[in-house]
C-alpha cells in the first residue's frame, strides 16, 4: 500500500509558467501610463486595486485586466483614451491565448507519477481560463480530477478532501505558493511539497514553516518529486 492515496498539483507556476506573463503585462501597463506617473507608483496602485477587487472578481487574467483598466482610469483622472483602454483589452486577450509552456521536468515527471498514483489538479482562478490551460497543456489525461476553486483556504481543501473521501494524512499537495498550496494543507495534517517558482506575486508571499515541520518537503523542481516519494515509501516499509 502506497503512502498517499492522492497527489494533487497546483497548476500555474507549478506545472506551467504563468507569473512571468503577468510581469510582462504589468511592465507594458506601466509603459502605457509612463507619461502620467512613475513606474513604482503605478505598480503600487495596480497592486492595491487588484487586492481590493479580489472580493469582486477573484483571481485570473480577466480580473487582472479589469484592475488594470480601473487603475488606468483612476491614475489619469479619467483622461485615458478609448484607444489605450482597447490596448489593455487586447493585452488581456493575448495573455489568455498564450502558448502553454511547461516547467522543466514536468513533461516526464507527471506521466511517471500517474503510473503509480492517483493525480489531481487543484487550482484557483477563472473557470474557463483554467480549464482551457489544462486542456492545452497536454497533461489532462494524467489527472483523475481537476478542481478549480475561487480561494485556496483550509476550508476549501477540507471540502475537497471530504468530497473524495481522502484522509489528510494520505494526501500530498504540490505547489509553488506557501500561502495557497502549502500552509493550509499542513494545518489539516496533510503533506505538502513546496517547489519555489522564479518569482512570487506579493499577495502569495508567506513565512516558511518552522524547521522540522511534519509533512513539509521543499524541492528544487518537480523532477525531484518521484525520488522523494520513493524515499518516503522506503521509510514506510
C-alpha positions as CSV (number, residue, x, y, z in Angstrom):
1,X,0.0,0.0,0.0
2,X,1.4,3.4,-1.0
3,X,2.0,6.3,1.3
4,X,-0.5,8.5,-0.5
5,X,-4.0,8.0,-1.9
6,X,-3.8,11.2,-4.0
7,X,-1.1,13.6,-5.1
8,X,-2.5,17.0,-6.1
9,X,-0.8,19.7,-8.0
10,X,-1.3,23.4,-8.3
11,X,-1.3,24.5,-11.9
12,X,0.1,28.0,-12.6
13,X,3.8,28.2,-11.9
14,X,3.9,24.6,-10.6
15,X,3.1,22.8,-13.9
16,X,3.5,25.6,-16.4
17,X,4.8,29.2,-16.5
18,X,2.3,31.9,-15.5
19,X,3.6,34.8,-13.3
20,X,6.2,35.8,-15.9
21,X,3.4,36.7,-18.3
22,X,1.7,38.9,-15.6
23,X,5.0,40.7,-15.0
24,X,5.4,41.3,-18.7
25,X,1.9,42.6,-19.0
26,X,2.4,44.8,-15.9
27,X,5.6,46.3,-17.5
28,X,3.6,47.1,-20.6
29,X,0.9,48.7,-18.5
30,X,3.4,50.9,-16.7
31,X,4.9,52.0,-20.1
32,X,1.4,52.9,-21.3
33,X,0.9,55.2,-18.3
34,X,4.5,56.4,-18.0
35,X,3.7,59.9,-19.1
36,X,1.3,60.2,-16.1
37,X,3.2,58.7,-13.2
38,X,6.4,56.9,-12.2
39,X,6.5,53.1,-12.7
40,X,6.9,52.4,-8.9
41,X,3.7,54.4,-8.1
42,X,1.8,52.8,-11.0
43,X,2.7,49.3,-9.8
44,X,1.8,50.1,-6.2
45,X,-1.6,51.4,-7.2
46,X,-2.3,48.5,-9.5
47,X,-1.5,46.0,-6.7
48,X,-3.8,47.9,-4.3
49,X,-6.6,47.7,-6.9
50,X,-6.0,44.0,-7.5
51,X,-6.2,43.2,-3.8
52,X,-9.3,45.4,-3.4
53,X,-11.0,43.7,-6.3
54,X,-10.4,40.1,-5.2
55,X,-13.7,40.0,-3.4
56,X,-15.4,41.1,-6.6
57,X,-13.5,39.5,-9.5
58,X,-11.4,36.8,-7.9
59,X,-8.2,35.7,-9.5
60,X,-7.1,35.3,-13.1
61,X,-6.3,37.3,-16.2
62,X,-9.8,38.8,-16.6
63,X,-9.7,40.1,-13.1
64,X,-6.2,41.4,-13.7
65,X,-7.4,43.2,-16.9
66,X,-10.3,44.9,-15.1
67,X,-7.9,46.0,-12.4
68,X,-5.6,47.5,-15.0
69,X,-8.4,49.4,-16.6
70,X,-9.7,50.7,-13.2
71,X,-6.2,51.8,-12.2
72,X,-5.6,53.5,-15.5
73,X,-8.9,55.5,-15.2
74,X,-8.0,56.5,-11.6
75,X,-4.4,57.5,-12.3
76,X,-5.3,59.5,-15.4
77,X,-8.3,61.1,-13.7
78,X,-10.5,59.7,-16.4
79,X,-8.3,61.1,-19.3
80,X,-7.2,57.7,-20.6
81,X,-8.2,57.3,-24.2
82,X,-10.5,54.7,-25.6
83,X,-7.6,53.5,-27.7
84,X,-5.5,52.9,-24.6
85,X,-8.3,51.0,-23.0
86,X,-8.5,48.8,-26.1
87,X,-4.8,48.2,-25.8
88,X,-5.3,46.8,-22.3
89,X,-8.2,44.6,-23.5
90,X,-6.0,43.3,-26.3
91,X,-3.2,42.7,-23.8
92,X,-5.6,40.5,-21.7
93,X,-6.7,38.6,-24.8
94,X,-3.1,38.0,-25.7
95,X,-2.4,36.6,-22.2
96,X,-5.4,34.3,-22.5
97,X,-4.2,32.8,-25.7
98,X,-0.5,32.5,-25.0
99,X,1.1,29.1,-25.6
100,X,1.3,26.9,-22.5
101,X,5.0,26.5,-21.5
102,X,5.5,23.5,-19.2
103,X,8.1,23.9,-16.4
104,X,11.3,21.9,-16.7
105,X,10.8,18.2,-15.8
106,X,7.0,18.3,-15.8
107,X,6.6,16.5,-19.1
108,X,8.5,13.5,-17.8
109,X,7.5,13.6,-14.1
110,X,3.7,13.7,-14.4
111,X,3.3,10.5,-16.6
112,X,5.8,8.7,-14.3
113,X,3.8,9.7,-11.2
114,X,0.5,8.9,-12.9
115,X,1.6,5.3,-13.4
116,X,1.8,4.8,-9.7
117,X,-0.5,7.3,-8.0
118,X,-3.9,8.9,-8.5
119,X,-3.2,12.5,-9.5
120,X,-5.4,15.7,-9.1
121,X,-5.2,19.3,-10.0
122,X,-6.3,21.9,-7.5
123,X,-6.1,25.5,-8.9
124,X,-7.7,28.8,-8.3
125,X,-8.8,31.4,-10.8
126,X,-11.2,31.8,-13.7
127,X,-13.0,28.6,-14.6
128,X,-12.8,28.9,-18.4
129,X,-9.2,30.0,-18.4
130,X,-8.0,27.3,-16.0
131,X,-10.0,24.6,-17.8
132,X,-8.5,25.5,-21.2
133,X,-5.0,25.7,-19.7
134,X,-5.3,22.1,-18.5
135,X,-6.6,21.0,-21.9
136,X,-3.9,22.9,-23.9
137,X,-1.1,21.7,-21.6
138,X,-1.4,18.1,-22.9
139,X,-1.4,16.8,-19.3
140,X,-5.2,16.5,-18.7
141,X,-5.2,12.7,-19.4
142,X,-3.0,12.1,-16.3
143,X,-5.3,13.7,-13.8
144,X,-8.3,11.9,-12.3
145,X,-9.9,15.1,-11.1
146,X,-9.5,18.9,-11.7
147,X,-10.8,21.2,-9.0
148,X,-11.0,24.9,-9.8
149,X,-11.7,27.0,-6.7
150,X,-12.2,30.7,-6.0
151,X,-9.9,30.6,-3.0
152,X,-7.4,28.1,-1.6
153,X,-8.0,28.0,2.1
154,X,-8.1,25.3,4.8
155,X,-11.9,25.2,4.4
156,X,-11.8,24.8,0.6
157,X,-9.2,22.0,0.8
158,X,-11.2,20.3,3.6
159,X,-14.3,20.3,1.4
160,X,-12.3,18.7,-1.5
161,X,-10.9,16.0,0.8
162,X,-14.3,15.2,2.2
163,X,-15.8,15.1,-1.3
164,X,-13.3,12.4,-2.5
165,X,-13.1,10.6,0.9
166,X,-9.4,11.4,1.2
167,X,-7.7,11.3,4.7
168,X,-5.4,14.3,5.1
169,X,-2.5,12.2,6.2
170,X,-2.7,10.3,2.9
171,X,-2.8,13.4,0.8
172,X,0.1,15.3,-0.8
173,X,-0.2,18.8,-2.3
174,X,2.5,20.1,-4.6
175,X,2.7,23.8,-5.3
176,X,4.8,27.0,-5.5
177,X,2.8,29.1,-3.1
178,X,3.3,28.8,0.6
179,X,0.2,30.7,1.3
180,X,-2.2,28.9,-1.0
181,X,-0.7,25.4,-1.6
182,X,1.3,24.6,1.5
183,X,0.3,26.1,4.8
184,X,-3.5,25.2,4.6
185,X,-2.6,21.6,3.9
186,X,-0.2,21.4,6.8
187,X,-2.9,22.8,9.0
188,X,-5.1,19.9,8.1
189,X,-2.5,17.4,8.9
190,X,-1.6,16.6,5.3
191,X,1.6,16.6,3.4
192,X,2.9,19.4,1.1
193,X,5.8,19.7,-1.3
194,X,6.9,23.2,-1.9
195,X,8.6,24.0,-5.2
196,X,9.5,27.7,-5.4
197,X,9.0,29.4,-8.7
198,X,11.4,32.1,-10.1
199,X,9.2,34.9,-8.8
200,X,6.2,35.1,-6.5
201,X,3.2,37.5,-6.6
202,X,3.4,39.7,-3.4
203,X,-0.1,38.5,-2.3
204,X,1.2,34.9,-2.2
205,X,4.2,35.6,0.0
206,X,4.2,33.9,3.4
207,X,6.7,32.7,6.0
208,X,8.2,29.3,5.7
209,X,7.0,26.5,8.0
210,X,9.2,26.0,11.1
211,X,12.2,23.7,10.8
212,X,11.2,20.1,11.3
213,X,7.6,20.7,10.3
214,X,6.0,17.3,9.9
215,X,4.8,16.6,6.3
216,X,6.6,19.5,4.8
217,X,9.1,19.0,1.9
218,X,11.0,21.5,-0.2
219,X,12.2,20.6,-3.6
220,X,14.2,22.3,-6.3
221,X,12.0,21.2,-9.2
222,X,9.2,18.7,-9.9
223,X,11.6,16.2,-11.3
224,X,12.8,15.5,-7.7
225,X,9.3,14.5,-6.6
226,X,9.4,10.9,-7.8
227,X,12.7,10.5,-5.8
228,X,11.1,12.0,-2.7
229,X,8.1,9.6,-3.0
230,X,10.4,6.6,-3.4
231,X,12.3,7.7,-0.2
232,X,9.0,8.1,1.7
233,X,7.8,4.7,0.5
234,X,11.1,3.1,1.6
235,X,10.9,4.6,5.0
236,X,7.4,3.3,5.4
237,X,8.4,-0.2,4.6
